[in-house]
Amino acid sequence: MSPRLLSIPSVAAALDVDRRTVYRFIAAGELDVVDLRTGPGRSRVRVPATSLDAFISGRMTPTTLPGR
């Protein structure tokens, strides 16, 4: 089974951030991408769902309830 690939707008919506922020995460190496370009010209990048899951897991922080 091939990995599920997400568009940049889909990743932005999942993270509740702007598309530019997603591109910054990609440029920083925090999100992996697959380039589906078929020739010269603009790239068509997609983010593997597993990369998004790992990104989210890596940013989770333990929370404490107030008063405990």
N, CA, C and O atoms as a DFTB+ gen file, in Angstrom:
272 C
 N C O
     1  1       0.838      -1.169       0.000
     2  2       0.000       0.000       0.000
     3  2       0.891       1.243       0.000
     4  3       1.824       1.333       0.797
     5  1       0.615       2.186      -0.872
     6  2       1.430       3.391      -0.952
     7  2       1.004       4.379       0.136
     8  3      -0.153       4.389       0.558
     9  1       1.945       5.206       0.584
    10  2       1.621       6.149       1.656
    11  2       0.630       7.212       1.185
    12  3       0.606       7.594       0.015
    13  1      -0.170       7.667       2.113
    14  2      -1.129       8.726       1.818
    15  2      -0.369      10.042       1.761
    16  3       0.387      10.364       2.677
    17  1      -0.564      10.804       0.689
    18  2       0.127      12.072       0.497
    19  2      -0.848      13.224       0.645
    20  3      -1.958      13.186       0.115
    21  1      -0.424      14.246       1.367
    22  2      -1.287      15.390       1.656
    23  2      -0.775      16.642       0.952
    24  3       0.432      16.870       0.876
    25  1      -1.689      17.442       0.445
    26  2      -1.305      18.704      -0.186
    27  2      -0.910      19.711       0.895
    28  3      -1.235      19.542       2.070
    29  1      -0.209      20.750       0.479
    30  2       0.214      21.787       1.413
    31  2      -1.006      22.450       2.073
    32  3      -0.991      22.645       3.289
    33  1      -2.053      22.803       1.328
    34  2      -3.234      23.377       1.988
    35  2      -3.874      22.423       3.009
    36  3      -4.381      22.867       4.039
    37  1      -3.850      21.114       2.722
    38  2      -4.405      20.143       3.670
    39  2      -3.591      20.097       4.956
    40  3      -4.147      20.024       6.051
    41  1      -2.261      20.140       4.812
    42  2      -1.390      20.137       5.991
    43  2      -1.609      21.425       6.791
    44  3      -1.691      21.395       8.018
    45  1      -1.700      22.541       6.088
    46  2      -1.936      23.822       6.761
    47  2      -3.249      23.791       7.543
    48  3      -3.314      24.279       8.671
    49  1      -4.280      23.225       6.952
    50  2      -5.575      23.132       7.630
    51  2      -5.483      22.217       8.847
    52  3      -6.053      22.519       9.895
    53  1      -4.774      21.108       8.714
    54  2      -4.642      20.164       9.831
    55  2      -3.904      20.794      11.005
    56  3      -4.210      20.508      12.163
    57  1      -2.927      21.656      10.703
    58  2      -2.140      22.295      11.756
    59  2      -2.705      23.650      12.180
    60  3      -2.225      24.256      13.138
    61  1      -3.721      24.118      11.466
    62  2      -4.329      25.426      11.713
    63  2      -3.291      26.542      11.606
    64  3      -3.201      27.420      12.464
    65  1      -2.507      26.480      10.517
    66  2      -1.506      27.502      10.227
    67  2      -1.627      27.907       8.767
    68  3      -2.352      27.278       7.996
    69  1      -0.914      28.959       8.395
    70  2      -0.889      29.428       7.017
    71  2       0.005      28.512       6.174
    72  3       0.902      27.857       6.703
    73  1      -0.242      28.470       4.877
    74  2       0.589      27.663       3.981
    75  2       2.060      28.063       4.056
    76  3       2.944      27.212       3.959
    77  1       2.319      29.357       4.228
    78  2       3.714      29.816       4.330
    79  2       4.416      29.186       5.517
    80  3       5.612      28.898       5.457
    81  1       3.676      28.972       6.598
    82  2       4.258      28.329       7.777
    83  2       4.628      26.886       7.464
    84  3       5.668      26.400       7.908
    85  1       3.789      26.204       6.708
    86  2       4.091      24.822       6.304
    87  2       5.366      24.808       5.470
    88  3       6.219      23.944       5.670
    89  1       5.511      25.749       4.541
    90  2       6.727      25.811       3.736
    91  2       7.958      26.100       4.599
    92  3       9.048      25.610       4.303
    93  1       7.794      26.886       5.660
    94  2       8.913      27.132       6.580
    95  2       9.301      25.846       7.306
    96  3      10.488      25.566       7.474
    97  1       8.310      25.062       7.739
    98  2       8.605      23.774       8.380
    99  2       9.356      22.857       7.410
   100  3      10.278      22.145       7.809
   101  1       8.960      22.877       6.148
   102  2       9.623      22.055       5.133
   103  2      11.061      22.536       4.935
   104  3      11.987      21.725       4.903
   105  1      11.250      23.842       4.802
   106  2      12.588      24.407       4.588
   107  2      13.512      24.107       5.772
   108  3      14.718      23.935       5.596
   109  1      12.940      24.044       6.971
   110  2      13.727      23.756       8.173
   111  2      13.991      22.261       8.336
   112  3      14.711      21.852       9.247
   113  1      13.409      21.443       7.454
   114  2      13.614      19.999       7.541
   115  2      12.726      19.323       8.568
   116  3      12.961      18.169       8.924
   117  1      11.705      20.025       9.050
   118  2      10.818      19.452      10.061
   119  2       9.717      18.596       9.459
   120  3       9.148      17.740      10.137
   121  1       9.415      18.822       8.189
   122  2       8.423      18.017       7.466
   123  2       9.072      17.476       6.204
   124  3       9.748      18.212       5.486
   125  1       8.869      16.193       5.931
   126  2       9.357      15.586       4.689
   127  2       8.363      15.861       3.577
   128  3       7.169      16.036       3.821
   129  1       8.869      15.897       2.353
   130  2       7.994      16.077       1.200
   131  2       8.366      15.099       0.100
   132  3       9.482      14.583       0.047
   133  1       7.407      14.860      -0.769
   134  2       7.608      14.083      -1.983
   135  2       7.311      15.036      -3.133
   136  3       6.241      15.644      -3.165
   137  1       8.239      15.178      -4.078
   138  2       8.035      16.064      -5.222
   139  2       7.486      15.247      -6.382
   140  3       8.144      14.324      -6.862
   141  1       6.296      15.579      -6.826
   142  2       5.626      14.834      -7.898
   143  2       5.791      15.506      -9.256
   144  3       5.041      15.225     -10.191
   145  1       6.765      16.387      -9.358
   146  2       7.008      17.099     -10.623
   147  2       7.258      16.089     -11.732
   148  3       7.986      15.115     -11.538
   149  1       6.663      16.316     -12.881
   150  2       6.824      15.390     -14.001
   151  2       7.719      15.961     -15.090
   152  3       7.960      15.295     -16.097
   153  1       8.206      17.158     -14.912
   154  2       9.068      17.781     -15.910
   155  2       9.543      19.119     -15.384
   156  3       9.436      19.397     -14.189
   157  1      10.068      19.948     -16.273
   158  2      10.527      21.255     -15.814
   159  2       9.338      22.109     -15.376
   160  3       8.207      21.908     -15.819
   161  1       9.618      23.040     -14.517
   162  2       8.544      23.914     -14.054
   163  2       8.345      23.804     -12.565
   164  3       9.208      23.323     -11.830
   165  1       7.191      24.259     -12.138
   166  2       6.880      24.275     -10.711
   167  2       6.836      22.873     -10.129
   168  3       6.423      21.912     -10.779
   169  1       7.275      22.791      -8.885
   170  2       7.215      21.492      -8.219
   171  2       5.801      21.256      -7.696
   172  3       5.045      22.199      -7.463
   173  1       5.466      20.017      -7.523
   174  2       4.189      19.613      -6.923
   175  2       4.539      18.782      -5.707
   176  3       4.654      17.559      -5.797
   177  1       4.708      19.432      -4.580
   178  2       5.111      18.700      -3.387
   179  2       3.903      18.229      -2.600
   180  3       2.859      18.880      -2.570
   181  1       4.076      17.091      -1.973
   182  2       3.072      16.517      -1.080
   183  2       3.794      16.058       0.176
   184  3       4.967      15.687       0.134
   185  1       3.085      16.087       1.281
   186  2       3.638      15.663       2.567
   187  2       3.063      14.288       2.897
   188  3       1.843      14.128       2.950
   189  1       3.924      13.292       3.118
   190  2       3.398      11.987       3.534
   191  2       2.675      12.121       4.884
   192  3       3.150      12.818       5.780
   193  1       1.552      11.464       5.016
   194  2       0.785      11.533       6.263
   195  2       1.628      11.079       7.448
   196  3       1.464      11.584       8.559
   197  1       2.536      10.124       7.214
   198  2       3.397       9.652       8.304
   199  2       4.334      10.756       8.778
   200  3       4.664      10.823       9.962
   201  1       4.764      11.621       7.867
   202  2       5.629      12.741       8.237
   203  2       4.853      13.748       9.086
   204  3       5.375      14.272      10.070
   205  1       3.608      14.013       8.699
   206  2       2.779      14.926       9.486
   207  2       2.523      14.347      10.873
   208  3       2.597      15.069      11.868
   209  1       2.226      13.066      10.949
   210  2       1.999      12.416      12.247
   211  2       3.232      12.515      13.138
   212  3       3.122      12.800      14.331
   213  1       4.413      12.277      12.552
   214  2       5.662      12.357      13.323
   215  2       5.925      13.785      13.777
   216  3       6.389      14.009      14.895
   217  1       5.634      14.744      12.921
   218  2       5.813      16.156      13.258
   219  2       4.944      16.519      14.461
   220  3       5.412      17.152      15.407
   221  1       3.682      16.112      14.414
   222  2       2.760      16.413      15.512
   223  2       3.209      15.707      16.788
   224  3       3.220      16.316      17.858
   225  1       3.573      14.449      16.690
   226  2       4.024      13.692      17.871
   227  2       5.259      14.321      18.489
   228  3       5.396      14.360      19.712
   229  1       6.154      14.812      17.654
   230  2       7.377      15.426      18.142
   231  2       7.170      16.754      18.831
   232  3       8.049      17.220      19.557
   233  1       6.031      17.367      18.618
   234  2       5.744      18.668      19.225
   235  2       4.785      18.574      20.407
   236  3       4.438      19.588      21.012
   237  1       4.364      17.369      20.731
   238  2       3.458      17.211      21.878
   239  2       4.209      17.482      23.174
   240  3       5.365      17.090      23.338
   241  1       3.536      18.150      24.076
   242  2       4.115      18.416      25.385
   243  2       3.151      17.930      26.452
   244  3       1.936      17.998      26.264
   245  1       3.671      17.445      27.563
   246  2       2.776      17.004      28.635
   247  2       2.063      18.216      29.233
   248  3       2.649      19.284      29.405
   249  1       0.821      18.022      29.536
   250  2       0.057      19.100      30.155
   251  2      -0.232      18.750      31.603
   252  3      -0.364      17.581      31.967
   253  1      -0.323      19.764      32.397
   254  2      -0.691      19.560      33.793
   255  2      -1.970      20.328      34.061
   256  3      -2.169      21.426      33.542
   257  1      -2.809      19.759      34.853
   258  2      -4.061      20.414      35.195
   259  2      -3.812      21.424      36.305
   260  3      -3.048      21.146      37.229
   261  1      -4.440      22.587      36.231
   262  2      -4.263      23.577      37.281
   263  2      -4.711      23.026      38.640
   264  3      -5.710      22.314      38.738
   265  1      -3.961      23.367      39.666
   266  2      -4.333      22.958      41.015
   267  2      -3.927      21.552      41.374
   268  3      -4.364      21.042      42.406
   269  1      -3.125      20.916      40.585
   270  2      -2.699      19.549      40.903
   271  2      -1.219      19.498      41.103
   272  3      -0.670      18.431      41.379
